[in-house]
Every structure is written in C-alpha cells, then in structure tokens.
Amino acid sequence: METVFQTPPDELLEARNKIKELEEKIRSLEYNIKEKNETISDIEKNMTSQYVEDWTVTDDYSGKGRFSGNMYWILGEGMVFYENNTIFEGSWNSTGEITEGELRGTHSDELLAKWEDGEEIDLDDDEDET
C-alpha cells in the first residue's frame, strides 16, 4: 500500500546513485590532497636556504636586476650562467653543492671544471688518460 509521503522508487534510486557519486569524488579529493601534502613535505625535506648578496637576476621579460636575500635551494639540475662568461650545466643537492656537471666558457666552450659523484675531477688526469 502506497502512502502520500512515500518517495517514488526512481527518485530514491537516483538519490542513492548521486550519494555514491559524491562519496567517490570525496575519496578522490582526499587522495589528491594527501598526495599533494606528501609532495610538499618531500620538497621541504630536500630544501635549505642560504643568504646571497648582489646576485644578477633576469626576469621572464628579460629585465635585469640585482638580488640580495635568502635563496632556497632544492635538489635540482639545469644551467647557471655566471657574469665571468662561464656556464655550469649539471645537478646539485639541497645545499647547492654540485653533484654532477661541467663548467665551461660561454663563448669558447672550453671545459674548465668537471664534477662526478660530488667530487671535482682533476682535468689534468683526464687529459693524461686520453
């Protein structure tokens, strides 16, 4: 026997499906938040800061300036251009210490220094071996 206050079965089924869908979205969002928090935590564990003075900086629009302040280092890799016309390409740890890489003359491409496993390699030994 049906009463006036009874919800039609189709509406009830639709509501249950919507609840399940929303619960799944909530679980997905909770997982994403947890994953992002772990990523942020990993980055923070692999980061340290050092005070630098009078660094030359170039912004995204090629504007030049000077920078003094705290620089945050993270484990990374890339290229660093120096004012003395040298360029470093390689990787470094969270304290800014070089782990792998080469320092070369910007215009001459002359190899000036090389690092492997965190140690600077004596270039004279390399030349003797070849």
MOLINMO-V496485 format. One record per residue. N is the residue number from 1. PHI is phi in radians with two decimals (NA if undefined). OMEGA is omega as a letter, one per 30 degrees, with the letter a starting at -180 (999 if undefined). NEAR is the number of other ideal C-beta (glycine too) atoms within 8 Angstrom. Layout:
# MOLINMO-V496485
N,PHI,OMEGA,NEAR ; N,PHI,OMEGA,NEAR
This chain:
# MOLINMO-V496485
1,NA,a,2 ; 2,-1.67,l,3 ; 3,-1.87,a,5 ; 4,-1.18,a,3 ; 5,-1.62,a,3 ; 6,-1.36,l,6 ; 7,-1.34,l,6 ; 8,-1.05,a,6 ; 9,-1.00,l,6 ; 10,-1.13,l,6 ; 11,-1.17,l,8 ; 12,-1.13,l,9 ; 13,-1.09,l,8 ; 14,-1.12,l,8 ; 15,-1.14,l,9 ; 16,-1.09,l,8 ; 17,-1.11,l,8 ; 18,-1.14,l,8 ; 19,-1.09,l,8 ; 20,-1.06,l,8 ; 21,-1.09,l,8 ; 22,-1.17,l,8 ; 23,-1.08,l,8 ; 24,-1.14,l,8 ; 25,-1.10,l,8 ; 26,-1.09,l,8 ; 27,-1.04,l,8 ; 28,-1.12,l,8 ; 29,-1.14,l,8 ; 30,-1.06,l,8 ; 31,-1.11,l,8 ; 32,-1.08,l,8 ; 33,-1.11,l,8 ; 34,-1.07,a,8 ; 35,-1.11,l,8 ; 36,-1.16,l,8 ; 37,-1.10,l,8 ; 38,-1.16,l,8 ; 39,-1.12,l,8 ; 40,-1.08,l,8 ; 41,-1.09,l,8 ; 42,-1.09,l,8 ; 43,-1.13,a,9 ; 44,-1.09,l,7 ; 45,-1.19,a,6 ; 46,-1.85,a,8 ; 47,-2.36,l,10 ; 48,-2.54,l,8 ; 49,-2.10,l,8 ; 50,-2.41,l,9 ; 51,-1.50,l,8 ; 52,-2.12,l,10 ; 53,-2.18,l,5 ; 54,0.98,l,7 ; 55,-1.47,l,9 ; 56,-1.49,l,9 ; 57,-2.23,l,8 ; 58,-2.23,a,7 ; 59,-1.46,a,7 ; 60,-1.08,a,3 ; 61,-1.84,l,4 ; 62,1.18,l,6 ; 63,-1.33,a,6 ; 64,-1.78,l,6 ; 65,-2.82,l,8 ; 66,-2.06,a,7 ; 67,-2.38,l,9 ; 68,-2.34,l,8 ; 69,2.71,l,6 ; 70,-1.37,l,7 ; 71,-1.95,l,9 ; 72,-1.68,a,7 ; 73,-1.77,l,13 ; 74,-2.25,l,8 ; 75,-0.95,a,7 ; 76,-2.88,l,7 ; 77,-2.64,l,5 ; 78,2.73,a,5 ; 79,-2.16,l,6 ; 80,-2.20,l,6 ; 81,-1.71,a,6 ; 82,-1.86,a,8 ; 83,-1.13,a,4 ; 84,-1.47,l,4 ; 85,1.07,l,7 ; 86,-2.15,a,11 ; 87,-2.42,l,11 ; 88,-1.84,l,11 ; 89,-2.28,a,8 ; 90,2.91,a,11 ; 91,-2.32,a,9 ; 92,-2.51,l,12 ; 93,-1.64,a,9 ; 94,-1.23,l,9 ; 95,-1.75,l,7 ; 96,1.53,l,8 ; 97,-1.31,a,7 ; 98,-1.24,l,11 ; 99,-1.83,l,11 ; 100,-2.56,l,8 ; 101,2.65,a,12 ; 102,-2.39,l,10 ; 103,-1.90,a,10 ; 104,-2.29,l,12 ; 105,-1.23,a,10 ; 106,-1.08,a,8 ; 107,-1.65,a,5 ; 108,-1.55,a,6 ; 109,1.07,l,6 ; 110,-1.25,l,6 ; 111,-1.28,a,9 ; 112,-1.77,l,8 ; 113,-2.75,a,9 ; 114,-2.51,l,11 ; 115,-2.18,l,14 ; 116,-2.41,a,7 ; 117,0.88,l,6 ; 118,1.42,a,8 ; 119,-1.97,l,6 ; 120,-1.33,a,7 ; 121,-1.54,l,10 ; 122,-1.30,a,6 ; 123,-1.16,l,10 ; 124,-1.11,l,6 ; 125,-1.15,l,8 ; 126,-1.09,a,10 ; 127,-1.19,l,7 ; 128,-1.16,a,6 ; 129,-1.28,a,5 ; 130,-1.63,999,4
